[in-house]
């Protein structure tokens, strides 16, 4: 017997319909690529998304077609997502920080029909367009006044193109399992792999993200996702903020400390989200200028481990709570957020920080387990570590155009992370499986050493890699970028770490560098570091 409730498929355009009905005049503020701040509302975003949907239909784009976006977080980028998905086409976010060959690969692999791009990327696409036969038109996200002379095929300024359609349009109707978005993972080996989100998975993921113990957004929040729309759905903000009716602040192309600070203060942002490197830059700016964060209440930090020192400075100096989050592109991406269950609520000081080092627990819609290499489940005791595996309605089961599913016999996806889970369900990420340092048959967490090292007052950023060792197999090398004007010494750094970790975890050596390489999503690029230090020998070997 079936239930007798309405058939109301979970479709993305219902999100913007809801925002326009219930939160019509809520502001969406963007730093435009052209420079000035731009202000609009959810009602206006919806009207323009309807026009966009109609205009795309006229272009011959329809159900199942892929449409690429190469753009910063702005109102125009947001409109494209709703317009594209509103006709059953698929937004494909292209990360501009990928190598050019990777961009060519993923656009061809996805067979994108049309590409929306910011002014920033016109020169790059002029270089690449000969290699992108499937793109029939380039729509530059600007108006006629700012449109550059360009050789891009069928190039038009977005505002002119959009003006060719009106908003008299009905969203298409289709099954909630229809594909809605695509994002390629920036894998360190092999070709990038396409993750395909559905309308249903994006809606469910965003509803899960809204729970009070997750992002906990409300209509009273002013939310600034610094995390780009091209980094795994901007961690749900493009959907969850309009669902909740939160004001949106979109930082456009300027992600440096002073620019982010200007928006946080000027727009009275209450919650923001970004990878650790963005917060390193902001905190350095605040330290240098003595500026404050008067309205900010919460920052969501994920994508890489958030160092303890960052959580502490936010709490003690600025009264801001860090929400440590973990996830991955294949998970839409949120897998867990660290908020305090009653069991931990009374904690303070260092004990509170200890819990905040973990990435929290899974919300309803994410199931987790840790296993050994043979797939046997391991206990949630906070010390036994194993492969972290996940299951849920917003977790990928197969990559685009791959033959095989990526699940084990129970339907779990192996995240590639090594983790512990404590008795209350809190996950601690020990390392990426391939980054963990294997010393004398035991494992050393590179993440834990990095987090500790950045707590040193002279250190701006730190990375740890395993270096081959004749006796121990591998030993840790600490690689450090000093803060401007500081010259940290090896002995000082080691002494700083001593007593805070097991003695045999202490790095064997320290290398001072000007810069640590990052991936397109802001993670430390360990493969490149290992290449750079391939000929390096540890002292005494
Ligand atoms: P991506 O798909 O590019 O977002 O990368 C996902 C990977 O980033 C995860 O599998 C983790 O290895 C890493 N990651 C994400 N969040 C965290 C975190 N809070 N702490 C440690 N690693 C993280």
Boltz pocket constraint, residues with backbone or C-beta under 6 A from the ligand:
constraints:
  - pocket:
      binder: B
      contacts: [[A, 185], [A, 186], [A, 232], [A, 301], [A, 302], [A, 303], [A, 304], [A, 305], [A, 306], [A, 324], [A, 325], [A, 326], [A, 327], [A, 328], [A, 329], [A, 330], [A, 333], [A, 359], [A, 415], [A, 416], [A, 417], [A, 429], [A, 431], [A, 432], [A, 447], [A, 521]]
      max_distance: 6.0
